[in-house]
Amino acid sequence: LSWTATGDDGDQGTATRYILKYAQFEITASNWAFVETYQPSLAWTPLPSGGHELKTISGLLSGKTYYFVLKAFDESANESGLSNIASATSGRDMVPPSSIRDLSATPGENSVTLRFTATGDNGIEGSASSYELRYSYSVITSDNFTGATLYEPSLAWVPQPSGSLETFLVSNLPANKLLYFAIKAFDEAQNASRISNVASATPTGESVPPSPISDLSVRKWLNPGEILLSFTATGDNGRFGTASGYELRFANAPINETNWPAATIYADSSSWVPRISGAAEHFVISGFTPGSYYYFAIKAIDDSANWSPVSNCIGTYPSDGAPTAAILANGDNFHAGDRLTASFYCYNPGGALDVDLYALVVLPDGGILSLPAFDMQIAPLEFRPLPGHFCPNAITFIDVVLDGSLAPGTYTFYTAFCWPGTMSPVTDVWVTPLQLH
């Protein structure tokens, strides 16, 4: 803006101060009081009357038409009338930030820490408005910058004043892969700096492995050569989160950390998908020789290829295909007087054996089921007889409600079978302990 300075008294002397107001609409005496004041004008020192005033107005939006009106004041706070209205369209900011030249990258756990010196708005003056960081598995150039992967959180980074040290953590990066990084700065007019220097780093993987599985259990399952594997899922970092995979191994001798590499890998375990830490895991494994005794152990792996220590080792014989049954109690926090519901199944492999399921038995802890003496007519121990049930060539679930008459203590559930036309129960029964509080 330029104008001829007025005086103190009329055109004589020197005014004391100015007030400049500006807007994107015409300014009049009626709206003067409500129009925005250009704050730097309050500090301007007027020249003597007749002097040539010249001021640069900054901080305007580019490409917008502005209207300007000026008043002069004397030492007695007498004010002039409104000046004439001057208008102009602000020019577009064409000066981009300078490029960042000292970008560095320090690797961390699935992350990289970037450091660099902040650039400015116009060249190295002021503060840039935003940053844009990109990374790639190959070297980044000005030609392929937009094709590299955008690190979206960088768009929200707030630049510091030019010359300040900037430090940003770039997280959730792939581990053990060499990555290249480059950054651009933008001003409020969206002028982009040139590409920065290129920094590179290889993020490390996390160092905390899954905790070992400590409650691995096995039991013979339905078909010949089948075994049911059960355990509580471990985590990603210790017992937190979710592991990425499992590896089950077996041998004909107990397995530990020392001989783990020599044990045989159960190939299908590589496809098992872990559940969240603390969840119950159950897998049916097959292909084992009935009559042979096998030992099993398992490890968990996380997404950074950290392996847990070996689990407890447990052994069993695989199923020989004989009819069997299991009690599945609905929880483990029962009280005397509760109505308890249990479920069990029977299985007749291949339809070759017809089995008549006929009784559920409940014994105090330590009690022994005398199989030869037990039948439908004789109940030497407390039990809940069931109607005869033919076991088809399939798994059959049957719910049994106990009346809650048991006293507090630990009990064992037994299931007993009878071959057609006999009173000799199957001797290979499964048991489930249950604590009544």
Number of C-alpha atoms within 10 A of each C-alpha: 11 10 13 13 19 24 22 21 14 12 13 12 16 23 25 20 20 20 18 19 20 20 16 14 12 16 21 14 9 7 9 15 11 9 17 11 18 16 11 12 16 12 10 14 12 19 18 19 18 15 14 13 14 11 10 6 11 9 7 14 15 14 12 12 15 17 16 21 22 19 16 23 21 18 11 8 10 13 17 18 11 14 14 12 13 15 17 13 14 16 12 12 17 12 14 22 28 24 21 22 16 13 20 18 24 15 20 19 18 19 22 24 16 19 17 19 17 26 29 27 27 20 17 18 14 17 24 29 21 20 19 19 22 19 22 18 13 13 16 24 15 10 8 11 20 12 12 19 13 16 16 11 13 17 13 10 15 13 20 18 19 20 15 14 13 18 15 13 16 18 15 11 18 17 20 15 14 15 22 19 27 24 26 21 28 25 23 16 15 15 18 21 24 17 21 22 17 19 20 22 20 21 24 19 20 18 12 14 22 27 24 20 22 17 14 19 18 24 17 22 25 22 19 19 20 22 22 17 19 16 19 18 27 29 27 26 21 17 18 14 17 24 28 20 20 21 19 21 22 21 18 13 14 17 24 16 10 8 11 18 11 11 19 13 18 16 10 12 16 12 10 13 13 19 18 19 21 15 14 13 17 14 13 14 18 17 12 17 15 15 13 12 14 18 18 27 26 25 21 28 24 24 17 19 15 19 21 24 18 22 22 18 21 18 20 16 20 27 24 18 18 15 22 24 25 19 22 15 16 11 10 11 9 17 16 16 15 13 12 16 15 17 16 19 19 25 24 22 19 11 12 8 16 17 23 21 24 19 21 18 18 22 18 19 14 9 11 10 15 10 15 11 12 19 19 13 8 8 13 11 15 12 15 15 14 12 10 14 14 15 19 17 15 13 14 15 14 11 12 15 11 16 13 15 10 18 13 14 13 15 20 19 22 20 25 23 27 21 14 13 7 10 16 16 22 19 14 13 17 17 17 14 17 19 16 18 13
